[in-house]
């Protein structure tokens, strides 16, 4: 407070601190958009469809969106991409789960009245999972025995990939008081996450036939795909990328992933959305794209890129798809690379910084069996992709790694300064940081004291980055500059309430091409 002198002596006045510390913005918060499991998690109760939910582990994803599932008729790569993201180094994500249009359609059911020995007639099981013939929900009924009062009990083993549920001594036939009996099948299996139980149209049986033999009964609930939606709907994704929708209202995210999506209309909408949010889009290739056009699919990845002229530096394309072991069916599965790569971005940001290219031998991908056969290539083939901004995943002796760090506008000379992923992401990081930390400037008197305070704050932030080796240059003067004075803000600007801050930096660019020159000595030096 100001001091009012009233007597001779010393007075102390505490002055406010005019320095404003700048806190760095996050760099690897990742947003995912895709179709979620329609029958599991909180979404199944119509709670979180098309909303943005923040998660910090795959367990969070399972709780909200229901975990992994397989669909042969609909893009279902979302859960797997989130799973791979956390395995490869990700730690913070927002997920928008889209609701498949067939959620409200009637599910197929299996009535085991037709079982080979007709031992438990009149009970209908319905899968709570999307399944196909290769990854069915399997119900094994065994140890059938006479129960109290003449009924039957049996053990139920229900499996779906690695998941299993066991229910022992379940009463399978109704009778007096059975509805209140916790062992009655409708009550015992009520908590199952894999199947639901219902009576056949005639109701649960209340007559007891002969006790079945000890031979187990096995039922597979497969092909649980109501046919009302057999492909992805671009409008679902474009709506989710619209202004004032759930993801647009998220305060900040840095990376955008649309797993398995290569439809041009959706990708262009994603690019425009990222421009407005100062985010970076990690794009997947078409699943049928090849490195050389050989085999049954003649679409090469270079032909695809030529046909889609993306005009934003806020994007990188990665090729090809990756092979992994499916934890649901134990089959080899082909997955889009974006979830893996987003995890690598997060891992690199944490260990090195956003200015380090998320590529190289240190970026070994976790939980993959290598690239798909159609995406294997040699150095010469990759040499035709690099100039077009196609970042290749290659399998070497140490494993499968990210072997490219270019944006999709590499071939466009108008964007030459944004050719490299780390350069563009560093610029976005600085923009986000200053945008989030300079709010105090608004409504301050627009004159030299304000400009000096701005310079002090921004220069301190940029100097901290220089000390982390984020810029090229041997001294701060070589590495960056900050201007905010009468040369950047004219009297006309002042009259219009504008203050202009110019921040420049000398970015680090990755050493893509390492040239080693070898010369022979003409002879030995004589001693």
N, C-alpha and C positions, 0 to 999 in steps of 0.2 A: 504494500500500500504506500501511496505517497506520504512523505514525512512533512509535518508542519512544525518548523522550528519555533520554540517558545522560550528557550533558555540557552545560555552559552554552553557549549559542550559538543560531544560527538553523537551523531545519529546514524542508525543503520537502516538501509532500505533494501529489501529483497526484490530483485528484478526478475521478471518472468523470463523463462528460457525461450528464445526466439528460434532455436534450432528445431527442425522437424525431421525426425529419423524416418528413413524410408525402409519399409519391410518388404523383402523380395516376395513377389507373387509365386504361387505354386506353379509347377511346370508339367506335371504328369497326371492330373486328375482326368480320368477317361470316361467319356459318355458312350454308352452302347444303346443301340436301338434295334429291336428285332422281335419276332414272334416268340412269346413265352409259352410255357406249358399251360394248356387250357384247363386242366383238371386238378392241378396241384397248387399248393402254396396259398398265400393270401389273395393272389390274383383270381384264383378259382372262385372265391366268394365275391367276385366283382368289386374288390376293394381298391386294387392298384392298377387296373388296366389304363394304359396310356398316360400314366403319371410317372414322374421322375423320382426314383427311390435311390437314396445313397447307400452304398454297401462298402464294407471294408474287408470282406472275405467271401469265399464261395459259399460258406455256411449261411451267410446273410442272404445270398442269392437264392439258395434252396428254400429258406424260410419264406421268402416273399414270392418267388416265381416258380418254385417247385422242382428245381434241379434239372438234370439232363433228361432229354427225351429224344426219340427218333421219329421222323415223319418221312415217308417216301413220297408224299404228294405236296409238301410245303417246305419252304426254307425254314430249317430249324437249327441254324448254326449259332444262335444267340448264346445258349447255355454253355456250349463247348468253348466259344470264344472267351466268355467271362472266366471259365475254368482255367483256360490256358493263360489268360492275362495274369491271374494271381499266381499260378505256378512259375511264371517267368519273371516275376519281380514287381508286378503291380500291387498297389495297396489301397487305392482310393478310386471309387468309380460311381457313376450315376447310371442307372439302367431305366430305360423306357420300354416296358413290356407291351407289345401290341397284341390285341385280342384276335385270334383267328376267327374268321366268320363262321366256322363250323362248330364253335363251342356250344351253341344252343341246339344243334342238331341231335337227333336221337342216336345214342351209342348202340353199337352191336352188342348182343348178349349171347351167352352160351348156356343152354339148358342141359344139365347133365342127365336128364331123363334118358337120353339116348346112349349113355355110357354102356360099355360092352357087357357089364353084368347087371346093369340097371339097379345098382345097390342103393343109391341115394336119389330117388326120383323127386322131381318137382322143385329142385333148387336151381336158381339162375344166378350165375356169376357174371359180373360186368367189370371189365378192366378200367381202372382209373388212370392208366397210362396210355399214351399213344404208342401203338405197337405195330410191327409188321411180322411176316412169317419167320424172319430170321431172328427177331428179338421179341419173343412172345412172353406174356405173363404165364407162368406155368404153375398149375395147381396139382399137387400130388396128394392123394387121399389114401391113407394107409392105416393099418392096425385097427380096422373096423371090428367092434366087439359089441356084445349085448350090453345095454345100459339098464339103469334102474327102471323098473316099471315096464320092461319089455322094449324100451327104445334102443337106439343104436348110438354109439359114440365112435369117433374116429379122430386121428391126428391129421392136421392139415399143414403141409409145407408149401408156401407160396413164394415163388422166386421171380425176379426180373433182373437179369444180368447178375451183378454181384450182390444185389439186395435180396434179403430173404426174411420171411416171417414164419414163425412156427406157432401153431395153436394145438394144444394137446387135449384129448378126451372131450372133444366138442360134440354136444348132443345134436344129431342131425335130423331127428324126427320130432314133430311137435306132439304135445299132449297136455294133460292138465298141468297148469302152472308153468309151462315151458317159456312163455313170453317173459316171465320175470326171472327165469333161471339164467345166471351169467354164463353158464356153459352152453346155452342154446346157441346155435350157429349164427342167428341174426344178431345176438348180443356179443358173442365171443369175437366175431370178425368185424364188429362195428368200427374199430379203430384202425383197421387195415388201410395202408396208403396205396395198396396195389389193386385191391378188388373191392367191389361192393356186393352184397348178398341180398337177394330178394326171392320171394316165392314165385313159382310159376303162376299163370293166370288162375289155376284152380286153388291156389294157396299152398302153404307148407303142408306136406303129407302128415296125416295123423293116423295112418294105418301102418302096421309094422309087417314087413315081409320077412322072408328068410334072411338070416344074417349072411352078409356077403363073405366070400372067401378072403383069405389074407392077402391075396394079390392086390398090389396098389393100383389105383386108378390115376391116370395122368391126363390132364386137360390143358391144352394150350389156347390161350386167348390171344389170337393174332389178328392182324389186319384191322385194327381199330381205327379206321379212317373214314368218318362220314364224308360223303363226296361233295358237299356243298361248296368247298373251296379247294381247288386243285393246283393253285399256283399263288405266288405272292401278288399282292395288289399294290402297285406303285403309290396309289393314293394314300395307303396306310402310312407309308414312310414320309411322303411329302407333307402330309398333314402334321406329322410329329415334328417336322423341321420348320413349321410355320411360326410366324411372329405371334408372341403371346401364348404359345403352347407351353407344355410343361417344361421342356428342356430349355426353352428360351428364357424362362423365369429363374433358372439356376444361376446363382451369382457368378460362378466361374467354373469352367472346365477347360482343359487345354487340348485334349485329343478327342477325336470323334471316330467311332468304329461302327460300321454297319455290316456285320459279319455276313460274308457270302454274297453281298450285293454288288453287281456290276452293271445294272440297268442304267443307261445314260441319263434318263430323266431324273432318277433318284440321286445319282452321283452329282449331277449339276446342282440340284437343290441342296445337297449336303455342302458343296463348295460355297454356294452363296450364303448359307447359314453360318459356316465357319468364318467367312469374311466378316460378317457382322459381329461375331462373338470373339474375334481374335483367337480362334482355335485352329488346330491343325488336323486334317482329315487323313487317316490311314486307310487307303483304298485296297480292296481285294480285286483280283483279276477274274475274268469269267472262268467258271469251273472247267470248261471244255477247251480252254486255250492251251496251246502247245508251244514248245520252243522252236520247232522246225516244221510244223505242218504235216508231219508224218503220222501214219496210223489212220484211224477212222475219223478223227476230228481234224479238219483242214484249217481251222482258225488259229493263226499264230498270234502270239501276244503283241507283236509289232504291228500286225494288221489291225488289231483291236485298237491300239493307241492311235494309229493313223486315222481311224474312223471317228474318234471322239476327241475333238480339239479342246481340251480343258484349258482355261485361261485364268487360273488362279495359282499363285505360288504356295498357297496354304494346303498343300496336298502332296502325298507321295504314294506311289503304286508299288505293290510288292507281288512278286511272282516266283514260283508257282504255288499250287496247293501242297499241303504236307500230309504225310501218312502218320497215323498214330494208332495205338491199340484202343479200341472202344471199350470203356469200362462197363458199358451196359451189356453188350453182346459178346465181348472178347474177340470181335472181328477186327481186321485191319480197316480203318476208317480214313477217308480223305477229307481234310478240313481246310478252310480258307486260312491264310497266314495272318490276318490282321490282329487277332487276339494275341498270338504269340509275339508279334512285333510290338504291339502296344506295351506288353510286359517288358520287352527289351528296352523300349524308350524309358520307361519308369526306372528300370534298373540302372541304366546309363546315367540318367539325370541324378540319381542318388549318389552314385559312386564317383562320377566325373564332372557332371554339370551339363546343362542343356546345350552348351556350346560344343560338346564333344559329339561327333557323329555316332549315331546308334548303329554302328556297323563294325565289322572286323572280327578277328579271331576270338575276341573277348565276348562276343555276343552269341555264344552257343545256345541254341534253342533247347529248352527242357521239354521232355515228354513227346518226342517225335521220333519216328523211324526213318526220317529222311524225306526228301522231296518225292512227289509222284513221278512215275516213269516218264510221263509226257513232258515233264518240266526239267529233266536232266539236260545239261548242256556242257560244252567245253568253253575254254577262254575265248575262242574266236566267235562263237555264237553270242556270248555275253557282250562282246565288243560291238555287236550291232544293236544291242538293247540299251546300253549305257547312254548313248547320245539322245535317246528318246525318253529318258527319265524313267526307265523300268528298272526298279531295284530287285536284284536277283537274290534268291536264297540258294546257297550252294552247300553240298555235302562234301566235306573233306575228311581226312583221317581223324580229326578231333571232334567231328560231329557236324551238324547242320548249323550254318551261321548266316547272318545277314551280310550280304556282300555288295551293298550299294547304298548310297546316301544322297540321292538326287530327288528334286521335286518334279512334278509332272510337266512343268513349263521349261524344262531344260533346253528343248530345241527352239524355244521362242526367244529370239534375241532381245525382245522388249523387256524380258524378265531376267536378263543375264546376271544381275546382281543377286537374284534369289535362286540360283541354280542348286545350291546345296541345302539339305534339310537342316543341319545345325545353324546355318546362317539365318535362315528364315525363322526358325524357332527362337533363336536368341533375340531377334528383333521383336517378335511377338511377346516374349518374356519381358523385355524392357518396356514395351508399350503397356502391357497389363500392369506392371509394377508402378509405373508413373501415374497411370490412370487411377489406380486404387489409393495412391498416397498423396496426391496433390489437391485433394478436395478442399484443404484448408485455404487455398489461394483464392477461392471464389469469394467475392465481395470485399477483398482486402484493397486498400488504396493502391492504385496502379502506378507506382513510381519506383525510383531507384531502391529504396529500402526493401520493397517487395521483391524486386528483381534480384537483389543481392541474397536475400533469404532463399529464393528458389535455387539460385546457382549453388549456394552452399550445400543445400540438401541433395540436389541431383549429383553434384560433383562427388560428394561423399559416397553415394551409392555406386556410381560408376567406378570410383577408385577401389571400392571393395571388390568389384568384379575383376578389375585389372589385377589385383593382388591374388585372385583365384585363377589367374592365367586364362581369363575368358576372352581376351582380345589379343590381336597381333600388335607388336610394338614393344620396344625395350623401355619406354618411359610413358608415363600417363599422357604427356603431350602428344606422343606418337599414336597412342591407343584410342583416345576419345577426346571429345570436346563438348562443352556445354555453353551455350550462349543464351543470355536473357538480359537485354539491355536496350538502350535507345536505338541500336542498329537493327534489332529484331522487332521491336515494338515502337511504331511511329506514333506521332501525335494523333493521327487519324485513328489508329488502333485504340489508343487510350480513350478517345472520344466515343468510340463504339464499344468500350468495355472489354477489349481484347488484350491479352498478354500472350506473346509468342515465345515459346521455348524451343530452341534448336539443340537437339542432342545427336551427335554423330559418333560412330564407333568403327573401328577397324576390325572386321570379323576374322576369326580363325577359319580357314578353309581346310577340309580334310586332304591328306596326302593320298590322292587316289592312285597316282601313277608313280611308282618308285623306280627310278632309273639308276642302275649301277653301271658305272663305266670302268672297264678293266683295261689296263695297258701292260704290255710286256716290257721288262727291262732289256736293253740291248746287250748288256753284259754285266759282269760282276765288277764291283769297285775293287781296284787293286790296293792292297795294303802296303 
